[in-house]
Amino acid sequence: MLFRSSIRPTTRELARRFRLVGLMDQRVEDLTCAERARADLAAALLARPDLLIWEEPFALLSMVERRLVAEEVKDLVLNHGLTVVAASQSPQGLIGIGPQSQSEQRALS
């Protein structure tokens, strides 16, 4: 579980969640654009915000990375109380972040 009660997530927990563990000793300048995008998201979540405002969330990610990040963010929304406001020029770019089924929608209301 990422957010245990009131304990803030650790860098290692977020690195594991966004598949950054092997990159933690690298300089930021040496990361690819996709690695940097995932690292920026993890850094934003370190403060355990209630609200994440996310512009073009998947712009730099491959399809595989998009699915990974979407599933992790969706878990944070459904199970840990995170609210996400996402903006994208292409609506299909936001598919996967929010609830997909009626039971998931009920969990958010």
Gaussian input, Z-matrix of N, CA and C with variables (Angstrom, degrees):
# hf/3-21g

backbone

0 1
 N
 C     1     B1
 C     2     B2     1     A1
 N     3     B3     2     A2     1     D1
 C     4     B4     3     A3     2     D2
 C     5     B5     4     A4     3     D3
 N     6     B6     5     A5     4     D4
 C     7     B7     6     A6     5     D5
 C     8     B8     7     A7     6     D6
 N     9     B9     8     A8     7     D7
 C    10    B10     9     A9     8     D8
 C    11    B11    10    A10     9     D9
 N    12    B12    11    A11    10    D10
 C    13    B13    12    A12    11    D11
 C    14    B14    13    A13    12    D12
 N    15    B15    14    A14    13    D13
 C    16    B16    15    A15    14    D14
 C    17    B17    16    A16    15    D15
 N    18    B18    17    A17    16    D16
 C    19    B19    18    A18    17    D17
 C    20    B20    19    A19    18    D18
 N    21    B21    20    A20    19    D19
 C    22    B22    21    A21    20    D20
 C    23    B23    22    A22    21    D21
 N    24    B24    23    A23    22    D22
 C    25    B25    24    A24    23    D23
 C    26    B26    25    A25    24    D24
 N    27    B27    26    A26    25    D25
 C    28    B28    27    A27    26    D26
 C    29    B29    28    A28    27    D27
 N    30    B30    29    A29    28    D28
 C    31    B31    30    A30    29    D29
 C    32    B32    31    A31    30    D30
 N    33    B33    32    A32    31    D31
 C    34    B34    33    A33    32    D32
 C    35    B35    34    A34    33    D33
 N    36    B36    35    A35    34    D34
 C    37    B37    36    A36    35    D35
 C    38    B38    37    A37    36    D36
 N    39    B39    38    A38    37    D37
 C    40    B40    39    A39    38    D38
 C    41    B41    40    A40    39    D39
 N    42    B42    41    A41    40    D40
 C    43    B43    42    A42    41    D41
 C    44    B44    43    A43    42    D42
 N    45    B45    44    A44    43    D43
 C    46    B46    45    A45    44    D44
 C    47    B47    46    A46    45    D45
 N    48    B48    47    A47    46    D46
 C    49    B49    48    A48    47    D47
 C    50    B50    49    A49    48    D48
 N    51    B51    50    A50    49    D49
 C    52    B52    51    A51    50    D50
 C    53    B53    52    A52    51    D51
 N    54    B54    53    A53    52    D52
 C    55    B55    54    A54    53    D53
 C    56    B56    55    A55    54    D54
 N    57    B57    56    A56    55    D55
 C    58    B58    57    A57    56    D56
 C    59    B59    58    A58    57    D57
 N    60    B60    59    A59    58    D58
 C    61    B61    60    A60    59    D59
 C    62    B62    61    A61    60    D60
 N    63    B63    62    A62    61    D61
 C    64    B64    63    A63    62    D62
 C    65    B65    64    A64    63    D63
 N    66    B66    65    A65    64    D64
 C    67    B67    66    A66    65    D65
 C    68    B68    67    A67    66    D66
 N    69    B69    68    A68    67    D67
 C    70    B70    69    A69    68    D68
 C    71    B71    70    A70    69    D69
 N    72    B72    71    A71    70    D70
 C    73    B73    72    A72    71    D71
 C    74    B74    73    A73    72    D72
 N    75    B75    74    A74    73    D73
 C    76    B76    75    A75    74    D74
 C    77    B77    76    A76    75    D75
 N    78    B78    77    A77    76    D76
 C    79    B79    78    A78    77    D77
 C    80    B80    79    A79    78    D78
 N    81    B81    80    A80    79    D79
 C    82    B82    81    A81    80    D80
 C    83    B83    82    A82    81    D81
 N    84    B84    83    A83    82    D82
 C    85    B85    84    A84    83    D83
 C    86    B86    85    A85    84    D84
 N    87    B87    86    A86    85    D85
 C    88    B88    87    A87    86    D86
 C    89    B89    88    A88    87    D87
 N    90    B90    89    A89    88    D88
 C    91    B91    90    A90    89    D89
 C    92    B92    91    A91    90    D90
 N    93    B93    92    A92    91    D91
 C    94    B94    93    A93    92    D92
 C    95    B95    94    A94    93    D93
 N    96    B96    95    A95    94    D94
 C    97    B97    96    A96    95    D95
 C    98    B98    97    A97    96    D96
 N    99    B99    98    A98    97    D97
 C   100   B100    99    A99    98    D98
 C   101   B101   100   A100    99    D99
 N   102   B102   101   A101   100   D100
 C   103   B103   102   A102   101   D101
 C   104   B104   103   A103   102   D102
 N   105   B105   104   A104   103   D103
 C   106   B106   105   A105   104   D104
 C   107   B107   106   A106   105   D105
 N   108   B108   107   A107   106   D106
 C   109   B109   108   A108   107   D107
 C   110   B110   109   A109   108   D108
 N   111   B111   110   A110   109   D109
 C   112   B112   111   A111   110   D110
 C   113   B113   112   A112   111   D111
 N   114   B114   113   A113   112   D112
 C   115   B115   114   A114   113   D113
 C   116   B116   115   A115   114   D114
 N   117   B117   116   A116   115   D115
 C   118   B118   117   A117   116   D116
 C   119   B119   118   A118   117   D117
 N   120   B120   119   A119   118   D118
 C   121   B121   120   A120   119   D119
 C   122   B122   121   A121   120   D120
 N   123   B123   122   A122   121   D121
 C   124   B124   123   A123   122   D122
 C   125   B125   124   A124   123   D123
 N   126   B126   125   A125   124   D124
 C   127   B127   126   A126   125   D125
 C   128   B128   127   A127   126   D126
 N   129   B129   128   A128   127   D127
 C   130   B130   129   A129   128   D128
 C   131   B131   130   A130   129   D129
 N   132   B132   131   A131   130   D130
 C   133   B133   132   A132   131   D131
 C   134   B134   133   A133   132   D132
 N   135   B135   134   A134   133   D133
 C   136   B136   135   A135   134   D134
 C   137   B137   136   A136   135   D135
 N   138   B138   137   A137   136   D136
 C   139   B139   138   A138   137   D137
 C   140   B140   139   A139   138   D138
 N   141   B141   140   A140   139   D139
 C   142   B142   141   A141   140   D140
 C   143   B143   142   A142   141   D141
 N   144   B144   143   A143   142   D142
 C   145   B145   144   A144   143   D143
 C   146   B146   145   A145   144   D144
 N   147   B147   146   A146   145   D145
 C   148   B148   147   A147   146   D146
 C   149   B149   148   A148   147   D147
 N   150   B150   149   A149   148   D148
 C   151   B151   150   A150   149   D149
 C   152   B152   151   A151   150   D150
 N   153   B153   152   A152   151   D151
 C   154   B154   153   A153   152   D152
 C   155   B155   154   A154   153   D153
 N   156   B156   155   A155   154   D154
 C   157   B157   156   A156   155   D155
 C   158   B158   157   A157   156   D156
 N   159   B159   158   A158   157   D157
 C   160   B160   159   A159   158   D158
 C   161   B161   160   A160   159   D159
 N   162   B162   161   A161   160   D160
 C   163   B163   162   A162   161   D161
 C   164   B164   163   A163   162   D162
 N   165   B165   164   A164   163   D163
 C   166   B166   165   A165   164   D164
 C   167   B167   166   A166   165   D165
 N   168   B168   167   A167   166   D166
 C   169   B169   168   A168   167   D167
 C   170   B170   169   A169   168   D168
 N   171   B171   170   A170   169   D169
 C   172   B172   171   A171   170   D170
 C   173   B173   172   A172   171   D171
 N   174   B174   173   A173   172   D172
 C   175   B175   174   A174   173   D173
 C   176   B176   175   A175   174   D174
 N   177   B177   176   A176   175   D175
 C   178   B178   177   A177   176   D176
 C   179   B179   178   A178   177   D177
 N   180   B180   179   A179   178   D178
 C   181   B181   180   A180   179   D179
 C   182   B182   181   A181   180   D180
 N   183   B183   182   A182   181   D181
 C   184   B184   183   A183   182   D182
 C   185   B185   184   A184   183   D183
 N   186   B186   185   A185   184   D184
 C   187   B187   186   A186   185   D185
 C   188   B188   187   A187   186   D186
 N   189   B189   188   A188   187   D187
 C   190   B190   189   A189   188   D188
 C   191   B191   190   A190   189   D189
 N   192   B192   191   A191   190   D190
 C   193   B193   192   A192   191   D191
 C   194   B194   193   A193   192   D192
 N   195   B195   194   A194   193   D193
 C   196   B196   195   A195   194   D194
 C   197   B197   196   A196   195   D195
 N   198   B198   197   A197   196   D196
 C   199   B199   198   A198   197   D197
 C   200   B200   199   A199   198   D198
 N   201   B201   200   A200   199   D199
 C   202   B202   201   A201   200   D200
 C   203   B203   202   A202   201   D201
 N   204   B204   203   A203   202   D202
 C   205   B205   204   A204   203   D203
 C   206   B206   205   A205   204   D204
 N   207   B207   206   A206   205   D205
 C   208   B208   207   A207   206   D206
 C   209   B209   208   A208   207   D207
 N   210   B210   209   A209   208   D208
 C   211   B211   210   A210   209   D209
 C   212   B212   211   A211   210   D210
 N   213   B213   212   A212   211   D211
 C   214   B214   213   A213   212   D212
 C   215   B215   214   A214   213   D213
 N   216   B216   215   A215   214   D214
 C   217   B217   216   A216   215   D215
 C   218   B218   217   A217   216   D216
 N   219   B219   218   A218   217   D217
 C   220   B220   219   A219   218   D218
 C   221   B221   220   A220   219   D219
 N   222   B222   221   A221   220   D220
 C   223   B223   222   A222   221   D221
 C   224   B224   223   A223   222   D222
 N   225   B225   224   A224   223   D223
 C   226   B226   225   A225   224   D224
 C   227   B227   226   A226   225   D225
 N   228   B228   227   A227   226   D226
 C   229   B229   228   A228   227   D227
 C   230   B230   229   A229   228   D228
 N   231   B231   230   A230   229   D229
 C   232   B232   231   A231   230   D230
 C   233   B233   232   A232   231   D231
 N   234   B234   233   A233   232   D232
 C   235   B235   234   A234   233   D233
 C   236   B236   235   A235   234   D234
 N   237   B237   236   A236   235   D235
 C   238   B238   237   A237   236   D236
 C   239   B239   238   A238   237   D237
 N   240   B240   239   A239   238   D238
 C   241   B241   240   A240   239   D239
 C   242   B242   241   A241   240   D240
 N   243   B243   242   A242   241   D241
 C   244   B244   243   A243   242   D242
 C   245   B245   244   A244   243   D243
 N   246   B246   245   A245   244   D244
 C   247   B247   246   A246   245   D245
 C   248   B248   247   A247   246   D246
 N   249   B249   248   A248   247   D247
 C   250   B250   249   A249   248   D248
 C   251   B251   250   A250   249   D249
 N   252   B252   251   A251   250   D250
 C   253   B253   252   A252   251   D251
 C   254   B254   253   A253   252   D252
 N   255   B255   254   A254   253   D253
 C   256   B256   255   A255   254   D254
 C   257   B257   256   A256   255   D255
 N   258   B258   257   A257   256   D256
 C   259   B259   258   A258   257   D257
 C   260   B260   259   A259   258   D258
 N   261   B261   260   A260   259   D259
 C   262   B262   261   A261   260   D260
 C   263   B263   262   A262   261   D261
 N   264   B264   263   A263   262   D262
 C   265   B265   264   A264   263   D263
 C   266   B266   265   A265   264   D264
 N   267   B267   266   A266   265   D265
 C   268   B268   267   A267   266   D266
 C   269   B269   268   A268   267   D267
 N   270   B270   269   A269   268   D268
 C   271   B271   270   A270   269   D269
 C   272   B272   271   A271   270   D270
 N   273   B273   272   A272   271   D271
 C   274   B274   273   A273   272   D272
 C   275   B275   274   A274   273   D273
 N   276   B276   275   A275   274   D274
 C   277   B277   276   A276   275   D275
 C   278   B278   277   A277   276   D276
 N   279   B279   278   A278   277   D277
 C   280   B280   279   A279   278   D278
 C   281   B281   280   A280   279   D279
 N   282   B282   281   A281   280   D280
 C   283   B283   282   A282   281   D281
 C   284   B284   283   A283   282   D282
 N   285   B285   284   A284   283   D283
 C   286   B286   285   A285   284   D284
 C   287   B287   286   A286   285   D285
 N   288   B288   287   A287   286   D286
 C   289   B289   288   A288   287   D287
 C   290   B290   289   A289   288   D288
 N   291   B291   290   A290   289   D289
 C   292   B292   291   A291   290   D290
 C   293   B293   292   A292   291   D291
 N   294   B294   293   A293   292   D292
 C   295   B295   294   A294   293   D293
 C   296   B296   295   A295   294   D294
 N   297   B297   296   A296   295   D295
 C   298   B298   297   A297   296   D296
 C   299   B299   298   A298   297   D297
 N   300   B300   299   A299   298   D298
 C   301   B301   300   A300   299   D299
 C   302   B302   301   A301   300   D300
 N   303   B303   302   A302   301   D301
 C   304   B304   303   A303   302   D302
 C   305   B305   304   A304   303   D303
 N   306   B306   305   A305   304   D304
 C   307   B307   306   A306   305   D305
 C   308   B308   307   A307   306   D306
 N   309   B309   308   A308   307   D307
 C   310   B310   309   A309   308   D308
 C   311   B311   310   A310   309   D309
 N   312   B312   311   A311   310   D310
 C   313   B313   312   A312   311   D311
 C   314   B314   313   A313   312   D312
 N   315   B315   314   A314   313   D313
 C   316   B316   315   A315   314   D314
 C   317   B317   316   A316   315   D315
 N   318   B318   317   A317   316   D316
 C   319   B319   318   A318   317   D317
 C   320   B320   319   A319   318   D318
 N   321   B321   320   A320   319   D319
 C   322   B322   321   A321   320   D320
 C   323   B323   322   A322   321   D321
 N   324   B324   323   A323   322   D322
 C   325   B325   324   A324   323   D323
 C   326   B326   325   A325   324   D324

   B1=1.4484
   B2=1.5241
   B3=1.2843
   B4=1.4619
   B5=1.5142
   B6=1.3196
   B7=1.4554
   B8=1.5205
   B9=1.3020
   B10=1.4607
   B11=1.5183
   B12=1.2967
   B13=1.4766
   B14=1.5176
   B15=1.3146
   B16=1.4603
   B17=1.5257
   B18=1.3227
   B19=1.4578
   B20=1.5241
   B21=1.3014
   B22=1.4626
   B23=1.5185
   B24=1.3262
   B25=1.4621
   B26=1.5195
   B27=1.3100
   B28=1.4547
   B29=1.5218
   B30=1.3028
   B31=1.4530
   B32=1.5232
   B33=1.3142
   B34=1.4767
   B35=1.5297
   B36=1.3368
   B37=1.4634
   B38=1.5266
   B39=1.3198
   B40=1.4637
   B41=1.5224
   B42=1.3165
   B43=1.4646
   B44=1.5282
   B45=1.3198
   B46=1.4741
   B47=1.5186
   B48=1.3084
   B49=1.4615
   B50=1.5340
   B51=1.3368
   B52=1.4658
   B53=1.5282
   B54=1.3324
   B55=1.4728
   B56=1.5211
   B57=1.3198
   B58=1.4610
   B59=1.5260
   B60=1.3254
   B61=1.4598
   B62=1.5270
   B63=1.3145
   B64=1.4605
   B65=1.5153
   B66=1.3130
   B67=1.4631
   B68=1.5204
   B69=1.3155
   B70=1.4623
   B71=1.5261
   B72=1.3190
   B73=1.4593
   B74=1.5253
   B75=1.3273
   B76=1.4622
   B77=1.5195
   B78=1.3148
   B79=1.4577
   B80=1.5291
   B81=1.3048
   B82=1.4667
   B83=1.5277
   B84=1.3203
   B85=1.4669
   B86=1.5271
   B87=1.3389
   B88=1.4640
   B89=1.5300
   B90=1.3208
   B91=1.4559
   B92=1.5282
   B93=1.3273
   B94=1.4578
   B95=1.5288
   B96=1.3198
   B97=1.4756
   B98=1.5254
   B99=1.3168
   B100=1.4702
   B101=1.5221
   B102=1.3230
   B103=1.4670
   B104=1.5243
   B105=1.3065
   B106=1.4674
   B107=1.5305
   B108=1.3315
   B109=1.4656
   B110=1.5272
   B111=1.3344
   B112=1.4687
   B113=1.5283
   B114=1.3296
   B115=1.4700
   B116=1.5322
   B117=1.3322
   B118=1.4674
   B119=1.5289
   B120=1.3345
   B121=1.4630
   B122=1.5249
   B123=1.3204
   B124=1.4680
   B125=1.5243
   B126=1.3135
   B127=1.4648
   B128=1.5303
   B129=1.3270
   B130=1.4684
   B131=1.5263
   B132=1.3234
   B133=1.4586
   B134=1.5262
   B135=1.3260
   B136=1.4683
   B137=1.5258
   B138=1.3087
   B139=1.4647
   B140=1.5287
   B141=1.3212
   B142=1.4636
   B143=1.5284
   B144=1.3235
   B145=1.4643
   B146=1.5240
   B147=1.3142
   B148=1.4617
   B149=1.5225
   B150=1.3331
   B151=1.4574
   B152=1.5231
   B153=1.3281
   B154=1.4611
   B155=1.5175
   B156=1.3220
   B157=1.4633
   B158=1.5152
   B159=1.3192
   B160=1.4621
   B161=1.5202
   B162=1.3090
   B163=1.4602
   B164=1.5258
   B165=1.3184
   B166=1.4697
   B167=1.5313
   B168=1.3338
   B169=1.4610
   B170=1.5217
   B171=1.3314
   B172=1.4610
   B173=1.5173
   B174=1.3045
   B175=1.4677
   B176=1.5264
   B177=1.3020
   B178=1.4640
   B179=1.5256
   B180=1.3258
   B181=1.4619
   B182=1.5198
   B183=1.3274
   B184=1.4658
   B185=1.5284
   B186=1.3096
   B187=1.4716
   B188=1.5332
   B189=1.3136
   B190=1.4707
   B191=1.5227
   B192=1.3275
   B193=1.4613
   B194=1.5253
   B195=1.3308
   B196=1.4664
   B197=1.5186
   B198=1.3363
   B199=1.4710
   B200=1.5224
   B201=1.3206
   B202=1.4639
   B203=1.5289
   B204=1.3103
   B205=1.4659
   B206=1.5241
   B207=1.3258
   B208=1.4703
   B209=1.5195
   B210=1.3179
   B211=1.4740
   B212=1.5239
   B213=1.3197
   B214=1.4609
   B215=1.5302
   B216=1.3144
   B217=1.4647
   B218=1.5236
   B219=1.3186
   B220=1.4652
   B221=1.5284
   B222=1.3292
   B223=1.4639
   B224=1.5294
   B225=1.3185
   B226=1.4642
   B227=1.5225
   B228=1.3218
   B229=1.4571
   B230=1.5236
   B231=1.3200
   B232=1.4655
   B233=1.5250
   B234=1.3249
   B235=1.4591
   B236=1.5209
   B237=1.3190
   B238=1.4549
   B239=1.5228
   B240=1.3214
   B241=1.4489
   B242=1.5161
   B243=1.3159
   B244=1.4564
   B245=1.5269
   B246=1.3203
   B247=1.4604
   B248=1.5175
   B249=1.3362
   B250=1.4590
   B251=1.5184
   B252=1.3215
   B253=1.4546
   B254=1.5126
   B255=1.3303
   B256=1.4602
   B257=1.5178
   B258=1.3184
   B259=1.4639
   B260=1.5210
   B261=1.3330
   B262=1.4557
   B263=1.5199
   B264=1.3235
   B265=1.4551
   B266=1.5193
   B267=1.3295
   B268=1.4617
   B269=1.5291
   B270=1.3327
   B271=1.4692
   B272=1.5285
   B273=1.3299
   B274=1.4610
   B275=1.5251
   B276=1.3408
   B277=1.4545
   B278=1.5117
   B279=1.3150
   B280=1.4592
   B281=1.5234
   B282=1.3161
   B283=1.4645
   B284=1.5219
   B285=1.3059
   B286=1.4526
   B287=1.5103
   B288=1.3267
   B289=1.4655
   B290=1.5242
   B291=1.3186
   B292=1.4587
   B293=1.5052
   B294=1.3248
   B295=1.4615
   B296=1.5248
   B297=1.3181
   B298=1.4520
   B299=1.5263
   B300=1.3117
   B301=1.4636
   B302=1.5302
   B303=1.3351
   B304=1.4610
   B305=1.5250
   B306=1.3347
   B307=1.4646
   B308=1.5335
   B309=1.3424
   B310=1.4559
   B311=1.5221
   B312=1.3247
   B313=1.4604
   B314=1.5257
   B315=1.3474
   B316=1.4665
   B317=1.5300
   B318=1.3299
   B319=1.4592
   B320=1.5187
   B321=1.3151
   B322=1.4588
   B323=1.5125
   B324=1.3463
   B325=1.4685
   B326=1.5083
   A1=108.07
   A2=116.98
   A3=120.77
   A4=112.54
   A5=118.08
   A6=120.71
   A7=109.04
   A8=117.25
   A9=121.37
   A10=108.47
   A11=115.85
   A12=124.10
   A13=110.02
   A14=117.94
   A15=119.82
   A16=112.25
   A17=117.17
   A18=120.32
   A19=109.29
   A20=116.60
   A21=120.82
   A22=109.81
   A23=116.32
   A24=118.78
   A25=109.76
   A26=115.58
   A27=118.93
   A28=109.84
   A29=114.43
   A30=120.18
   A31=109.93
   A32=117.19
   A33=121.32
   A34=111.58
   A35=117.54
   A36=120.26
   A37=110.99
   A38=116.06
   A39=119.59
   A40=111.30
   A41=117.45
   A42=120.70
   A43=110.33
   A44=116.44
   A45=119.90
   A46=110.56
   A47=115.79
   A48=121.32
   A49=111.60
   A50=117.51
   A51=121.42
   A52=113.16
   A53=115.74
   A54=123.37
   A55=112.48
   A56=113.53
   A57=120.76
   A58=112.56
   A59=118.39
   A60=121.94
   A61=111.68
   A62=118.18
   A63=121.26
   A64=113.96
   A65=116.86
   A66=121.09
   A67=113.23
   A68=117.37
   A69=120.42
   A70=114.02
   A71=118.41
   A72=120.51
   A73=112.39
   A74=116.89
   A75=119.86
   A76=110.59
   A77=115.56
   A78=120.57
   A79=108.24
   A80=116.36
   A81=121.97
   A82=110.19
   A83=116.84
   A84=120.80
   A85=112.71
   A86=116.82
   A87=120.98
   A88=113.12
   A89=117.87
   A90=120.94
   A91=110.50
   A92=116.13
   A93=119.82
   A94=108.49
   A95=116.39
   A96=119.78
   A97=111.17
   A98=117.14
   A99=120.78
   A100=110.93
   A101=117.62
   A102=120.52
   A103=109.89
   A104=116.11
   A105=120.44
   A106=110.64
   A107=117.21
   A108=120.33
   A109=110.83
   A110=117.32
   A111=120.38
   A112=110.82
   A113=116.90
   A114=120.91
   A115=110.71
   A116=117.15
   A117=120.47
   A118=110.85
   A119=116.83
   A120=120.44
   A121=110.42
   A122=116.68
   A123=120.34
   A124=110.76
   A125=117.21
   A126=120.71
   A127=111.21
   A128=116.62
   A129=120.21
   A130=111.05
   A131=116.87
   A132=120.58
   A133=113.42
   A134=117.91
   A135=120.57
   A136=112.25
   A137=116.66
   A138=120.47
   A139=112.91
   A140=116.44
   A141=122.86
   A142=111.57
   A143=116.49
   A144=119.21
   A145=111.27
   A146=115.94
   A147=120.95
   A148=109.91
   A149=115.70
   A150=121.82
   A151=109.52
   A152=115.76
   A153=122.29
   A154=107.43
   A155=116.84
   A156=121.41
   A157=105.81
   A158=115.89
   A159=121.96
   A160=109.27
   A161=117.32
   A162=121.70
   A163=110.01
   A164=115.73
   A165=122.79
   A166=110.81
   A167=116.90
   A168=120.78
   A169=115.30
   A170=117.48
   A171=118.58
   A172=113.54
   A173=117.25
   A174=121.02
   A175=112.96
   A176=118.83
   A177=121.25
   A178=113.63
   A179=116.93
   A180=120.33
   A181=112.23
   A182=115.22
   A183=120.98
   A184=108.49
   A185=116.68
   A186=120.43
   A187=110.91
   A188=117.46
   A189=121.08
   A190=110.02
   A191=116.75
   A192=120.53
   A193=111.39
   A194=116.98
   A195=120.42
   A196=110.69
   A197=115.99
   A198=119.63
   A199=110.96
   A200=116.80
   A201=121.32
   A202=110.70
   A203=116.46
   A204=120.94
   A205=110.49
   A206=117.32
   A207=120.45
   A208=110.90
   A209=117.57
   A210=120.63
   A211=111.35
   A212=117.03
   A213=119.91
   A214=111.01
   A215=117.25
   A216=120.44
   A217=109.87
   A218=116.86
   A219=120.59
   A220=110.42
   A221=117.41
   A222=120.84
   A223=110.62
   A224=116.75
   A225=119.99
   A226=111.04
   A227=117.18
   A228=121.66
   A229=110.28
   A230=117.14
   A231=121.63
   A232=113.50
   A233=117.53
   A234=119.80
   A235=115.30
   A236=117.58
   A237=118.45
   A238=113.78
   A239=117.43
   A240=121.05
   A241=116.67
   A242=118.14
   A243=120.32
   A244=109.32
   A245=116.26
   A246=121.88
   A247=107.16
   A248=116.40
   A249=121.22
   A250=109.57
   A251=115.35
   A252=122.09
   A253=104.75
   A254=116.05
   A255=120.59
   A256=109.87
   A257=115.32
   A258=121.21
   A259=108.49
   A260=114.34
   A261=119.41
   A262=108.93
   A263=115.99
   A264=120.01
   A265=111.30
   A266=116.41
   A267=119.87
   A268=108.86
   A269=117.27
   A270=120.73
   A271=113.32
   A272=118.15
   A273=119.42
   A274=110.75
   A275=116.52
   A276=120.20
   A277=113.34
   A278=117.38
   A279=121.22
   A280=113.11
   A281=116.40
   A282=120.12
   A283=108.96
   A284=115.59
   A285=121.12
   A286=114.02
   A287=117.71
   A288=119.17
   A289=110.68
   A290=116.50
   A291=120.81
   A292=113.02
   A293=115.68
   A294=120.56
   A295=110.54
   A296=115.75
   A297=121.22
   A298=112.64
   A299=116.86
   A300=120.11
   A301=109.95
   A302=115.72
   A303=119.84
   A304=110.96
   A305=117.76
   A306=119.34
   A307=110.33
   A308=117.47
   A309=119.55
   A310=110.57
   A311=117.85
   A312=120.80
   A313=110.33
   A314=116.98
   A315=120.61
   A316=110.15
   A317=117.14
   A318=120.62
   A319=111.28
   A320=117.43
   A321=121.50
   A322=113.31
   A323=118.08
   A324=118.81
   A325=112.41
   D1=134.98
   D2=-176.20
   D3=-73.59
   D4=-53.18
   D5=-175.77
   D6=-107.10
   D7=94.75
   D8=178.16
   D9=-80.18
   D10=112.87
   D11=-177.20
   D12=43.73
   D13=-118.77
   D14=-176.08
   D15=-99.55
   D16=6.73
   D17=-178.94
   D18=-76.08
   D19=132.55
   D20=178.59
   D21=-70.52
   D22=148.71
   D23=177.99
   D24=-66.08
   D25=145.49
   D26=177.68
   D27=-88.65
   D28=162.90
   D29=176.82
   D30=-58.19
   D31=-41.98
   D32=-179.03
   D33=-64.41
   D34=-40.60
   D35=178.82
   D36=-61.94
   D37=-45.09
   D38=179.60
   D39=-69.69
   D40=-36.88
   D41=177.50
   D42=-62.57
   D43=-40.47
   D44=177.42
   D45=-65.35
   D46=-45.93
   D47=-176.89
   D48=-60.72
   D49=-38.23
   D50=-177.28
   D51=-105.49
   D52=18.52
   D53=176.06
   D54=53.00
   D55=54.86
   D56=179.52
   D57=-118.38
   D58=2.01
   D59=-172.66
   D60=-55.32
   D61=-45.46
   D62=-178.52
   D63=-71.19
   D64=-6.67
   D65=-176.26
   D66=-106.86
   D67=-0.95
   D68=-170.62
   D69=-65.84
   D70=-21.86
   D71=179.86
   D72=-96.15
   D73=0.09
   D74=-179.68
   D75=-85.15
   D76=153.44
   D77=174.22
   D78=-73.92
   D79=147.62
   D80=-179.21
   D81=-56.85
   D82=-39.08
   D83=-178.57
   D84=-62.47
   D85=-22.21
   D86=-177.64
   D87=-90.00
   D88=-5.39
   D89=-179.59
   D90=-79.20
   D91=150.36
   D92=172.65
   D93=-71.91
   D94=168.96
   D95=177.94
   D96=-59.94
   D97=-41.23
   D98=-179.49
   D99=-67.58
   D100=-41.91
   D101=177.90
   D102=-63.33
   D103=-40.62
   D104=179.29
   D105=-64.63
   D106=-40.61
   D107=178.81
   D108=-62.44
   D109=-42.82
   D110=178.03
   D111=-67.22
   D112=-38.71
   D113=178.63
   D114=-66.47
   D115=-39.76
   D116=177.66
   D117=-62.51
   D118=-40.52
   D119=177.51
   D120=-63.46
   D121=-46.37
   D122=178.86
   D123=-60.36
   D124=-42.16
   D125=179.12
   D126=-62.73
   D127=-39.92
   D128=178.30
   D129=-64.31
   D130=-32.75
   D131=-177.71
   D132=-83.38
   D133=-10.90
   D134=178.90
   D135=-59.23
   D136=-33.16
   D137=-179.17
   D138=-78.90
   D139=-0.33
   D140=-178.76
   D141=53.51
   D142=59.69
   D143=-178.18
   D144=-72.10
   D145=155.59
   D146=172.04
   D147=-82.31
   D148=-26.89
   D149=-175.56
   D150=-130.77
   D151=130.54
   D152=174.48
   D153=-115.85
   D154=117.04
   D155=174.79
   D156=-98.99
   D157=119.05
   D158=-165.55
   D159=-128.42
   D160=112.11
   D161=179.73
   D162=-97.53
   D163=130.59
   D164=-179.10
   D165=45.21
   D166=63.21
   D167=-171.23
   D168=-60.51
   D169=-29.06
   D170=-174.12
   D171=-115.44
   D172=15.21
   D173=-172.94
   D174=-57.25
   D175=-35.85
   D176=-174.30
   D177=-104.31
   D178=6.59
   D179=-173.13
   D180=-104.23
   D181=147.56
   D182=173.21
   D183=-72.16
   D184=170.61
   D185=179.51
   D186=-60.78
   D187=-39.87
   D188=178.92
   D189=-64.57
   D190=-44.90
   D191=179.48
   D192=-66.52
   D193=-35.97
   D194=177.64
   D195=-59.78
   D196=-45.64
   D197=179.51
   D198=-62.76
   D199=-44.27
   D200=179.76
   D201=-59.27
   D202=-52.48
   D203=-177.65
   D204=-64.69
   D205=-42.82
   D206=179.62
   D207=-59.95
   D208=-43.98
   D209=179.90
   D210=-64.28
   D211=-41.37
   D212=-179.92
   D213=-67.06
   D214=-43.66
   D215=179.00
   D216=-66.39
   D217=-39.86
   D218=177.82
   D219=-60.62
   D220=-40.60
   D221=176.95
   D222=-62.25
   D223=-40.66
   D224=178.49
   D225=-64.39
   D226=-37.00
   D227=178.55
   D228=-68.24
   D229=-49.43
   D230=-174.29
   D231=-74.51
   D232=-34.62
   D233=-170.06
   D234=-114.77
   D235=-10.64
   D236=-174.21
   D237=-131.06
   D238=9.84
   D239=172.11
   D240=77.72
   D241=14.24
   D242=177.99
   D243=-77.65
   D244=136.05
   D245=173.09
   D246=-106.43
   D247=133.32
   D248=-178.73
   D249=-119.63
   D250=130.21
   D251=169.22
   D252=-113.27
   D253=113.96
   D254=-176.44
   D255=-118.09
   D256=141.00
   D257=179.13
   D258=-126.44
   D259=136.07
   D260=179.67
   D261=-149.93
   D262=147.92
   D263=176.16
   D264=-72.16
   D265=-21.54
   D266=177.60
   D267=-119.96
   D268=115.39
   D269=-177.79
   D270=-56.50
   D271=-34.26
   D272=179.65
   D273=-64.71
   D274=-17.31
   D275=176.64
   D276=-70.27
   D277=-13.07
   D278=-178.80
   D279=-101.88
   D280=-4.07
   D281=-179.62
   D282=-62.23
   D283=133.44
   D284=176.93
   D285=106.64
   D286=-17.41
   D287=-179.42
   D288=-78.57
   D289=-46.54
   D290=-173.95
   D291=-88.52
   D292=-177.56
   D293=-179.65
   D294=-67.76
   D295=139.83
   D296=-179.18
   D297=-104.73
   D298=-35.31
   D299=-177.06
   D300=-105.01
   D301=166.34
   D302=178.73
   D303=-64.51
   D304=-36.49
   D305=179.79
   D306=-66.74
   D307=-36.10
   D308=176.32
   D309=-68.12
   D310=-37.70
   D311=178.09
   D312=-64.58
   D313=-40.15
   D314=178.72
   D315=-64.37
   D316=-36.32
   D317=-179.13
   D318=-62.87
   D319=-27.11
   D320=-179.21
   D321=-87.32
   D322=-16.60
   D323=-176.70
   D324=-91.44

